[in-house]
Amino acid sequence: MTLIRPQQFWLLRIKVTLNPFKHRLVNKFSSRRYNGSGRSNNSKRKSFQLDALPFTVSPDKAYQKFRTWAIDEQGLGPFLSVGGQIGSAQISAAYTPFWSFDVNIRFMTKGSFGNRSYSWRPEPFYSAYRGAAPNGAIYVPGLSAYAGYSYRRNLLDPVHNTTPVFKNDFVPFGSWMLEPLKFHGGETRSGSPQHLEIFPDPWNATRERAFSVIYDELTDMANEQYMQQNSDAREESVQVEVERVSARRIYLPTYIVEYTILGITYKAFLSGCDDSIIVSGVSHKSIFSGGSTGDSVVSGATSFLSHRVFPVAASALQLFGLRPFIALGKIVWGAVSRIAMRFHIVGLLGGGALLAYRKLLRPYMDDRAASAEWERQREHDAQMAETYDRIRHFRDSGSAKMYFYRSKQQILRELSGEE
């Protein structure tokens, strides 16, 4: 019998202890449930489930959709087609984090004598849930809010905040989902397709902050429609009551197109899993008349939750002063002159000031104002307390959820706008 010396015993113990730990570190990223400590699923420490939708829309299709949006809808053809120092565009891919909630919702209004009623609902909920429960409750699975750090919520939410409502083929998030995508529109010199890396956007917003964003969207939607239908209605005439049935973290595939015009970079966002969602980006249709839809920062995307245009947080002139206008105006005028010479458009110089304002100057200042507002929101997102006391809530018996699954196909068709 061979005796083991004390030194050998401790070496053997270290090896036995480290090997399983190393194995867990390698595989924890692809595990359905994981946490930062690298402990196994049987750990008593708190862990969370992270699911995701894989990329099903190709980079080439997404980039072509962006070009159609930019050239045909936004009128940026002369700026993006010239190339060189005038304009360029580059596509990238990311997994953007969202908090997703299954909720019961009902909308409470008060009559002239103060009596409560739950029969009224805003569109598209009124058409979709025609036979809802007597207490007015409707069940909506998958309402989501952006919870990341890198991008602006008012540009990403219209792309994805209702994606889980219509798509339920989520899979556990794993390292295989970060394999590069082939982009044939970015071929290398050898003629082979470019490999598009996929980057996971870091988490930032708390669960309660994300839920409050959805609650505010529902409240704004309801009161806006109610005031349009009732001329004597006041603001906050409709009170939204919710029950949070479940909550989960998800990653959603997103394409980001950074396009640069005269050294000014903008971002547009497209879904990597739903080809029916159009582009969400800064509007370049700005016009002089205040209060028109041209004053919106966001143009595009289709979501029954993000139905509103997003006004500028404050006047760009108030935020940044006159100096940026003067400096940018000089650059824009030089670009307009080069474009006119390139295409031999003599009349373009006469209307150059109007073109520059509509397509470049106003969108740039609007984007700067919205970005400044997002910087303030981002810190609040990460620090919001885990409570939602200001939100009115109720408890449903389960009838709302039963009605949804009994009439699921009809409801989803109405919510998607197919009916």
QUIHU-V372712 format. One record per residue. N is the residue number from 1. SS is DSSP state (alpha for helix, beta for strand, coil for the rest). PHI is phi in whole degrees, 0 to 359 (999 if undefined). D_CENTER is the distance of its C-alpha to the mean C-alpha in Angstrom with 1 decimal. Layout:
n:N ss:SS phi:PHI d_center:D_CENTER
n:N ss:SS phi:PHI d_center:D_CENTER
//
This chain:
n:1 ss:coil phi:999 d_center:67.6
n:2 ss:coil phi:268 d_center:65.5
n:3 ss:coil phi:275 d_center:64.6
n:4 ss:coil phi:258 d_center:61.2
n:5 ss:coil phi:292 d_center:61.5
n:6 ss:alpha phi:303 d_center:59.3
n:7 ss:alpha phi:296 d_center:57.5
n:8 ss:alpha phi:294 d_center:56.7
n:9 ss:alpha phi:298 d_center:55.6
n:10 ss:alpha phi:289 d_center:52.9
n:11 ss:alpha phi:297 d_center:51.7
n:12 ss:alpha phi:298 d_center:51.5
n:13 ss:alpha phi:294 d_center:49.6
n:14 ss:alpha phi:296 d_center:47.0
n:15 ss:alpha phi:298 d_center:46.5
n:16 ss:alpha phi:297 d_center:46.0
n:17 ss:alpha phi:283 d_center:43.5
n:18 ss:alpha phi:283 d_center:41.4
n:19 ss:alpha phi:300 d_center:41.1
n:20 ss:alpha phi:298 d_center:39.1
n:21 ss:alpha phi:296 d_center:36.9
n:22 ss:alpha phi:297 d_center:36.2
n:23 ss:alpha phi:298 d_center:35.4
n:24 ss:alpha phi:291 d_center:32.8
n:25 ss:alpha phi:296 d_center:31.1
n:26 ss:alpha phi:292 d_center:30.9
n:27 ss:alpha phi:259 d_center:29.5
n:28 ss:alpha phi:292 d_center:27.3
n:29 ss:alpha phi:291 d_center:24.1
n:30 ss:alpha phi:264 d_center:24.5
n:31 ss:coil phi:281 d_center:25.6
n:32 ss:coil phi:294 d_center:23.8
n:33 ss:beta phi:241 d_center:24.5
n:34 ss:beta phi:209 d_center:24.8
n:35 ss:coil phi:216 d_center:24.9
n:36 ss:coil phi:294 d_center:25.6
n:37 ss:coil phi:281 d_center:29.3
n:38 ss:coil phi:79 d_center:29.9
n:39 ss:coil phi:283 d_center:31.8
n:40 ss:coil phi:285 d_center:32.4
n:41 ss:coil phi:295 d_center:30.8
n:42 ss:coil phi:277 d_center:33.9
n:43 ss:coil phi:296 d_center:33.3
n:44 ss:coil phi:279 d_center:33.4
n:45 ss:coil phi:291 d_center:30.7
n:46 ss:coil phi:291 d_center:27.4
n:47 ss:coil phi:227 d_center:24.9
n:48 ss:beta phi:221 d_center:21.6
n:49 ss:beta phi:270 d_center:20.5
n:50 ss:beta phi:233 d_center:17.6
n:51 ss:beta phi:249 d_center:16.8
n:52 ss:beta phi:205 d_center:14.6
n:53 ss:coil phi:257 d_center:14.4
n:54 ss:coil phi:286 d_center:16.3
n:55 ss:coil phi:291 d_center:15.7
n:56 ss:coil phi:239 d_center:17.5
n:57 ss:coil phi:262 d_center:16.7
n:58 ss:coil phi:287 d_center:18.9
n:59 ss:alpha phi:301 d_center:18.1
n:60 ss:alpha phi:295 d_center:20.8
n:61 ss:alpha phi:292 d_center:19.4
n:62 ss:alpha phi:294 d_center:15.9
n:63 ss:alpha phi:292 d_center:17.9
n:64 ss:alpha phi:294 d_center:20.1
n:65 ss:alpha phi:295 d_center:17.5
n:66 ss:alpha phi:298 d_center:16.3
n:67 ss:alpha phi:297 d_center:20.0
n:68 ss:alpha phi:298 d_center:20.5
n:69 ss:alpha phi:296 d_center:17.8
n:70 ss:alpha phi:291 d_center:19.1
n:71 ss:alpha phi:274 d_center:22.7
n:72 ss:alpha phi:279 d_center:23.2
n:73 ss:alpha phi:267 d_center:20.7
n:74 ss:coil phi:262 d_center:20.4
n:75 ss:coil phi:69 d_center:23.9
n:76 ss:coil phi:262 d_center:23.4
n:77 ss:alpha phi:308 d_center:25.9
n:78 ss:alpha phi:300 d_center:28.7
n:79 ss:alpha phi:275 d_center:26.5
n:80 ss:alpha phi:272 d_center:24.8
n:81 ss:alpha phi:275 d_center:28.0
n:82 ss:alpha phi:291 d_center:30.4
n:83 ss:coil phi:77 d_center:29.1
n:84 ss:coil phi:64 d_center:30.8
n:85 ss:coil phi:276 d_center:30.3
n:86 ss:coil phi:281 d_center:28.7
n:87 ss:beta phi:204 d_center:25.3
n:88 ss:beta phi:202 d_center:23.6
n:89 ss:beta phi:215 d_center:20.4
n:90 ss:beta phi:218 d_center:19.3
n:91 ss:beta phi:256 d_center:16.7
n:92 ss:beta phi:220 d_center:15.4
n:93 ss:beta phi:229 d_center:13.7
n:94 ss:beta phi:208 d_center:11.9
n:95 ss:beta phi:263 d_center:11.0
n:96 ss:beta phi:260 d_center:7.9
n:97 ss:beta phi:278 d_center:9.0
n:98 ss:beta phi:223 d_center:8.1
n:99 ss:beta phi:268 d_center:10.9
n:100 ss:beta phi:242 d_center:11.9
n:101 ss:beta phi:231 d_center:14.8
n:102 ss:beta phi:265 d_center:17.6
n:103 ss:beta phi:225 d_center:19.1
n:104 ss:beta phi:260 d_center:22.1
n:105 ss:beta phi:227 d_center:21.8
n:106 ss:beta phi:213 d_center:24.6
n:107 ss:beta phi:245 d_center:25.1
n:108 ss:beta phi:255 d_center:28.3
n:109 ss:beta phi:240 d_center:30.3
n:110 ss:beta phi:242 d_center:33.8
n:111 ss:coil phi:282 d_center:36.8
n:112 ss:coil phi:296 d_center:39.4
n:113 ss:coil phi:259 d_center:41.3
n:114 ss:coil phi:84 d_center:38.4
n:115 ss:coil phi:284 d_center:38.2
n:116 ss:beta phi:277 d_center:34.8
n:117 ss:beta phi:219 d_center:33.3
n:118 ss:coil phi:241 d_center:30.4
n:119 ss:coil phi:275 d_center:31.0
n:120 ss:coil phi:276 d_center:28.5
n:121 ss:coil phi:216 d_center:24.9
n:122 ss:coil phi:283 d_center:22.4
n:123 ss:coil phi:284 d_center:21.3
n:124 ss:coil phi:271 d_center:20.2
n:125 ss:alpha phi:292 d_center:21.4
n:126 ss:alpha phi:297 d_center:24.9
n:127 ss:alpha phi:286 d_center:25.4
n:128 ss:alpha phi:284 d_center:23.7
n:129 ss:coil phi:246 d_center:25.6
n:130 ss:coil phi:290 d_center:29.0
n:131 ss:coil phi:246 d_center:31.0
n:132 ss:coil phi:293 d_center:29.1
n:133 ss:coil phi:300 d_center:31.2
n:134 ss:coil phi:302 d_center:33.8
n:135 ss:coil phi:277 d_center:31.9
n:136 ss:coil phi:81 d_center:29.0
n:137 ss:coil phi:283 d_center:26.6
n:138 ss:beta phi:234 d_center:23.9
n:139 ss:beta phi:256 d_center:22.1
n:140 ss:beta phi:232 d_center:18.4
n:141 ss:beta phi:271 d_center:17.2
n:142 ss:beta phi:92 d_center:13.6
n:143 ss:beta phi:293 d_center:11.7
n:144 ss:beta phi:227 d_center:8.8
n:145 ss:beta phi:219 d_center:7.0
n:146 ss:beta phi:298 d_center:5.4
n:147 ss:coil phi:235 d_center:8.9
n:148 ss:beta phi:266 d_center:9.3
n:149 ss:coil phi:244 d_center:11.4
n:150 ss:coil phi:278 d_center:11.2
n:151 ss:coil phi:234 d_center:8.4
n:152 ss:coil phi:276 d_center:7.6
n:153 ss:alpha phi:295 d_center:5.5
n:154 ss:alpha phi:289 d_center:6.7
n:155 ss:alpha phi:262 d_center:5.6
n:156 ss:alpha phi:270 d_center:2.0
n:157 ss:alpha phi:302 d_center:2.8
n:158 ss:alpha phi:298 d_center:5.5
n:159 ss:alpha phi:278 d_center:5.1
n:160 ss:alpha phi:235 d_center:5.0
n:161 ss:coil phi:289 d_center:6.2
n:162 ss:coil phi:237 d_center:9.6
n:163 ss:alpha phi:304 d_center:9.9
n:164 ss:alpha phi:292 d_center:12.3
n:165 ss:alpha phi:294 d_center:14.3
n:166 ss:alpha phi:259 d_center:15.5
n:167 ss:coil phi:239 d_center:15.6
n:168 ss:coil phi:235 d_center:17.7
n:169 ss:coil phi:270 d_center:19.0
n:170 ss:coil phi:286 d_center:17.5
n:171 ss:beta phi:229 d_center:19.8
n:172 ss:beta phi:302 d_center:20.6
n:173 ss:coil phi:291 d_center:18.7
n:174 ss:coil phi:222 d_center:21.5
n:175 ss:alpha phi:296 d_center:22.5
n:176 ss:alpha phi:296 d_center:23.2
n:177 ss:alpha phi:282 d_center:19.5
n:178 ss:alpha phi:260 d_center:19.5
n:179 ss:coil phi:297 d_center:22.3
n:180 ss:coil phi:301 d_center:21.9
n:181 ss:beta phi:263 d_center:21.1
n:182 ss:beta phi:270 d_center:23.7
n:183 ss:beta phi:242 d_center:22.9
n:184 ss:alpha phi:285 d_center:26.0
n:185 ss:alpha phi:287 d_center:24.9
n:186 ss:alpha phi:241 d_center:25.4
n:187 ss:coil phi:296 d_center:28.9
n:188 ss:coil phi:280 d_center:31.0
n:189 ss:coil phi:297 d_center:34.6
n:190 ss:coil phi:281 d_center:36.0
n:191 ss:coil phi:92 d_center:34.1
n:192 ss:coil phi:278 d_center:32.0
n:193 ss:coil phi:292 d_center:28.2
n:194 ss:beta phi:282 d_center:26.0
n:195 ss:beta phi:266 d_center:24.3
n:196 ss:beta phi:266 d_center:20.6
n:197 ss:coil phi:289 d_center:19.8
n:198 ss:beta phi:248 d_center:16.8
n:199 ss:beta phi:246 d_center:15.7
n:200 ss:beta phi:280 d_center:14.1
n:201 ss:coil phi:286 d_center:11.9
n:202 ss:coil phi:291 d_center:13.9
n:203 ss:beta phi:285 d_center:13.3
n:204 ss:coil phi:218 d_center:13.7
n:205 ss:coil phi:285 d_center:12.9
n:206 ss:coil phi:285 d_center:15.6
n:207 ss:alpha phi:298 d_center:15.5
n:208 ss:alpha phi:289 d_center:17.0
n:209 ss:alpha phi:295 d_center:14.6
n:210 ss:alpha phi:297 d_center:11.6
n:211 ss:alpha phi:294 d_center:14.1
n:212 ss:alpha phi:293 d_center:15.2
n:213 ss:alpha phi:297 d_center:11.9
n:214 ss:alpha phi:296 d_center:12.1
n:215 ss:alpha phi:299 d_center:15.8
n:216 ss:alpha phi:295 d_center:15.5
n:217 ss:alpha phi:298 d_center:13.4
n:218 ss:alpha phi:297 d_center:16.1
n:219 ss:alpha phi:295 d_center:18.8
n:220 ss:alpha phi:296 d_center:17.9
n:221 ss:alpha phi:301 d_center:17.6
n:222 ss:alpha phi:295 d_center:21.0
n:223 ss:alpha phi:289 d_center:22.9
n:224 ss:alpha phi:296 d_center:21.9
n:225 ss:alpha phi:290 d_center:23.2
n:226 ss:alpha phi:295 d_center:26.2
n:227 ss:alpha phi:290 d_center:27.3
n:228 ss:alpha phi:291 d_center:27.3
n:229 ss:alpha phi:273 d_center:29.4
n:230 ss:coil phi:230 d_center:31.7
n:231 ss:coil phi:295 d_center:33.1
n:232 ss:coil phi:267 d_center:34.7
n:233 ss:coil phi:286 d_center:31.6
n:234 ss:coil phi:254 d_center:30.4
n:235 ss:coil phi:298 d_center:27.1
n:236 ss:coil phi:59 d_center:25.9
n:237 ss:coil phi:289 d_center:28.3
n:238 ss:coil phi:251 d_center:26.0
n:239 ss:beta phi:252 d_center:25.3
n:240 ss:beta phi:266 d_center:22.7
n:241 ss:beta phi:245 d_center:24.0
n:242 ss:beta phi:226 d_center:22.0
n:243 ss:beta phi:231 d_center:23.0
n:244 ss:beta phi:275 d_center:20.7
n:245 ss:beta phi:284 d_center:22.1
n:246 ss:beta phi:203 d_center:20.2
n:247 ss:beta phi:216 d_center:17.3
n:248 ss:beta phi:205 d_center:16.1
n:249 ss:beta phi:269 d_center:14.0
n:250 ss:beta phi:220 d_center:12.3
n:251 ss:beta phi:250 d_center:11.1
n:252 ss:beta phi:240 d_center:9.1
n:253 ss:beta phi:286 d_center:10.4
n:254 ss:beta phi:220 d_center:8.8
n:255 ss:beta phi:259 d_center:11.0
n:256 ss:beta phi:240 d_center:11.1
n:257 ss:beta phi:252 d_center:14.0
n:258 ss:beta phi:263 d_center:15.8
n:259 ss:beta phi:242 d_center:18.4
n:260 ss:beta phi:244 d_center:21.3
n:261 ss:beta phi:231 d_center:23.7
n:262 ss:coil phi:58 d_center:26.7
n:263 ss:coil phi:81 d_center:25.3
n:264 ss:beta phi:261 d_center:22.2
n:265 ss:beta phi:257 d_center:18.9
n:266 ss:beta phi:242 d_center:15.7
n:267 ss:beta phi:235 d_center:12.4
n:268 ss:beta phi:236 d_center:10.9
n:269 ss:beta phi:235 d_center:8.2
n:270 ss:beta phi:224 d_center:9.3
n:271 ss:beta phi:285 d_center:9.1
n:272 ss:coil phi:264 d_center:11.9
n:273 ss:coil phi:226 d_center:13.1
n:274 ss:coil phi:221 d_center:13.1
n:275 ss:coil phi:288 d_center:15.1
n:276 ss:coil phi:282 d_center:15.0
n:277 ss:coil phi:279 d_center:11.5
n:278 ss:coil phi:274 d_center:12.4
n:279 ss:coil phi:287 d_center:11.2
n:280 ss:beta phi:245 d_center:8.8
n:281 ss:beta phi:196 d_center:10.8
n:282 ss:beta phi:291 d_center:13.5
n:283 ss:coil phi:283 d_center:16.2
n:284 ss:coil phi:253 d_center:19.6
n:285 ss:coil phi:257 d_center:21.4
n:286 ss:coil phi:302 d_center:22.4
n:287 ss:coil phi:230 d_center:25.9
n:288 ss:coil phi:288 d_center:28.5
n:289 ss:coil phi:291 d_center:28.7
n:290 ss:coil phi:290 d_center:26.9
n:291 ss:coil phi:83 d_center:25.0
n:292 ss:coil phi:271 d_center:24.1
n:293 ss:alpha phi:294 d_center:20.8
n:294 ss:alpha phi:293 d_center:21.4
n:295 ss:alpha phi:278 d_center:20.5
n:296 ss:beta phi:284 d_center:16.8
n:297 ss:coil phi:274 d_center:14.5
n:298 ss:beta phi:258 d_center:11.8
n:299 ss:beta phi:226 d_center:13.2
n:300 ss:beta phi:109 d_center:12.2
n:301 ss:coil phi:67 d_center:9.8
n:302 ss:coil phi:226 d_center:11.2
n:303 ss:coil phi:208 d_center:10.3
n:304 ss:coil phi:290 d_center:13.2
n:305 ss:coil phi:272 d_center:11.4
n:306 ss:coil phi:266 d_center:9.8
n:307 ss:coil phi:272 d_center:13.2
n:308 ss:coil phi:272 d_center:14.1
n:309 ss:coil phi:278 d_center:14.3
n:310 ss:coil phi:254 d_center:13.6
n:311 ss:beta phi:289 d_center:17.0
n:312 ss:coil phi:296 d_center:18.0
n:313 ss:coil phi:297 d_center:18.5
n:314 ss:coil phi:203 d_center:22.0
n:315 ss:coil phi:301 d_center:24.3
n:316 ss:alpha phi:299 d_center:23.8
n:317 ss:alpha phi:294 d_center:27.6
n:318 ss:alpha phi:292 d_center:27.7
n:319 ss:alpha phi:286 d_center:25.2
n:320 ss:alpha phi:243 d_center:26.7
n:321 ss:coil phi:80 d_center:30.1
n:322 ss:coil phi:274 d_center:32.0
n:323 ss:alpha phi:301 d_center:32.5
n:324 ss:alpha phi:298 d_center:29.1
n:325 ss:alpha phi:296 d_center:29.8
n:326 ss:alpha phi:294 d_center:33.2
n:327 ss:alpha phi:296 d_center:32.3
n:328 ss:alpha phi:292 d_center:29.4
n:329 ss:alpha phi:299 d_center:31.7
n:330 ss:alpha phi:296 d_center:34.3
n:331 ss:alpha phi:295 d_center:31.9
n:332 ss:alpha phi:297 d_center:30.5
n:333 ss:alpha phi:296 d_center:34.0
n:334 ss:alpha phi:296 d_center:35.1
n:335 ss:alpha phi:292 d_center:32.3
n:336 ss:alpha phi:300 d_center:33.2
n:337 ss:alpha phi:296 d_center:36.8
n:338 ss:alpha phi:293 d_center:36.1
n:339 ss:alpha phi:295 d_center:34.1
n:340 ss:alpha phi:298 d_center:36.9
n:341 ss:alpha phi:291 d_center:39.4
n:342 ss:alpha phi:294 d_center:37.5
n:343 ss:alpha phi:256 d_center:37.4
n:344 ss:coil phi:57 d_center:40.6
n:345 ss:coil phi:258 d_center:39.1
n:346 ss:coil phi:290 d_center:41.6
n:347 ss:alpha phi:291 d_center:40.0
n:348 ss:alpha phi:294 d_center:36.7
n:349 ss:alpha phi:294 d_center:38.3
n:350 ss:alpha phi:296 d_center:39.4
n:351 ss:coil phi:259 d_center:36.0
n:352 ss:alpha phi:297 d_center:34.3
n:353 ss:alpha phi:295 d_center:33.5
n:354 ss:alpha phi:294 d_center:31.7
n:355 ss:alpha phi:298 d_center:29.7
n:356 ss:alpha phi:297 d_center:28.8
n:357 ss:alpha phi:293 d_center:27.6
n:358 ss:alpha phi:290 d_center:25.5
n:359 ss:alpha phi:264 d_center:23.9
n:360 ss:alpha phi:234 d_center:23.9
n:361 ss:alpha phi:293 d_center:25.1
n:362 ss:alpha phi:294 d_center:23.2
n:363 ss:alpha phi:301 d_center:19.7
n:364 ss:alpha phi:296 d_center:20.5
n:365 ss:alpha phi:291 d_center:21.5
n:366 ss:alpha phi:298 d_center:18.6
n:367 ss:alpha phi:295 d_center:16.1
n:368 ss:alpha phi:297 d_center:18.4
n:369 ss:alpha phi:295 d_center:18.5
n:370 ss:alpha phi:293 d_center:14.7
n:371 ss:alpha phi:294 d_center:14.6
n:372 ss:alpha phi:296 d_center:17.6
n:373 ss:alpha phi:294 d_center:16.0
n:374 ss:alpha phi:295 d_center:13.1
n:375 ss:alpha phi:299 d_center:15.9
n:376 ss:alpha phi:289 d_center:17.5
n:377 ss:alpha phi:291 d_center:14.7
n:378 ss:alpha phi:297 d_center:14.0
n:379 ss:alpha phi:293 d_center:17.6
n:380 ss:alpha phi:295 d_center:17.5
n:381 ss:alpha phi:302 d_center:14.6
n:382 ss:alpha phi:281 d_center:16.9
n:383 ss:alpha phi:246 d_center:20.0
n:384 ss:coil phi:296 d_center:19.4
n:385 ss:coil phi:295 d_center:22.2
n:386 ss:coil phi:282 d_center:21.9
n:387 ss:coil phi:207 d_center:23.0
n:388 ss:coil phi:220 d_center:21.9
n:389 ss:coil phi:296 d_center:25.3
n:390 ss:coil phi:286 d_center:24.3
n:391 ss:coil phi:272 d_center:22.5
n:392 ss:beta phi:284 d_center:25.1
n:393 ss:beta phi:227 d_center:25.4
n:394 ss:coil phi:212 d_center:27.8
n:395 ss:coil phi:232 d_center:28.9
n:396 ss:coil phi:265 d_center:29.2
n:397 ss:coil phi:283 d_center:32.0
n:398 ss:coil phi:108 d_center:29.9
n:399 ss:alpha phi:292 d_center:30.8
n:400 ss:alpha phi:295 d_center:27.3
n:401 ss:alpha phi:293 d_center:26.0
n:402 ss:alpha phi:297 d_center:29.2
n:403 ss:alpha phi:296 d_center:28.7
n:404 ss:alpha phi:300 d_center:25.2
n:405 ss:alpha phi:287 d_center:26.5
n:406 ss:alpha phi:284 d_center:29.6
n:407 ss:coil phi:238 d_center:27.8
n:408 ss:alpha phi:302 d_center:24.6
n:409 ss:alpha phi:298 d_center:24.9
n:410 ss:alpha phi:295 d_center:25.8
n:411 ss:alpha phi:296 d_center:23.0
n:412 ss:alpha phi:294 d_center:20.3
n:413 ss:alpha phi:296 d_center:21.9
n:414 ss:alpha phi:292 d_center:21.8
n:415 ss:alpha phi:295 d_center:18.2
n:416 ss:alpha phi:279 d_center:17.2
n:417 ss:coil phi:88 d_center:19.6
n:418 ss:coil phi:289 d_center:22.2
n:419 ss:coil phi:280 d_center:25.0
//
